[in-house]
Structures are given as C-alpha cells and as structure tokens.
Amino acid sequence: MKRTDVTYGQLDKVLRSLGFTSRLVKGDPPARVYHHRDTDASFMLPPFPDDDRVMLHHLVTARVMLDEHGIADPSAFDAKLRKAG
C-alpha cells in the first residue's frame, strides 16, 4: 500500500479545522468515523496512530468527500495539509 507524506494526526487536525467531528467505533474492525454536521458528510478510516503516514487511498477518500460536499476544494485541502505539517 502506498503511503503519503501526511500523518493521520495531520489529517485529523485539518478535518477538525474544516468542521468535522471524530469518534472511535469499537468493533471488528474498529473505525474512526468523521462527520461534518453542516453537510452531513461522513466517512470512516481505520484508527491508525497519529504518527503513521496516511495511506494514499484514505487521503483520496477524504479529498473526494470534501470536494463532493463543497467543504473544501482539493487544492485548498492540500494547502491546509502542508501547513499542518
């Protein structure tokens, strides 16, 4: 699996700055659920440690969700990720 230069902690910080909340769902497998109250956008990611590098397909999932719901366009999202680093 291809990893990015972004950590899960950085991604979490940016998503929260854009209005997402996060909760851990215990189960098999466990998941971190992100929800944006204003748009009702939501998606799940595995609960990896904050210092792990984000898998590319997880970053794409977040980027597409933000773009589809008008929360942030991909270039603005990428800029926020660079600043979070």
Buried (B, 14 or more C-beta within 10 A) or exposed (E): EEEBEBBBBBBBBBBEEBBBEEEEEEEEEEBBBBBBEEBEBBBBBEBBEEEEBBBEEBBEBBBEBBBEBEBBEEEEBBEBBEEBE
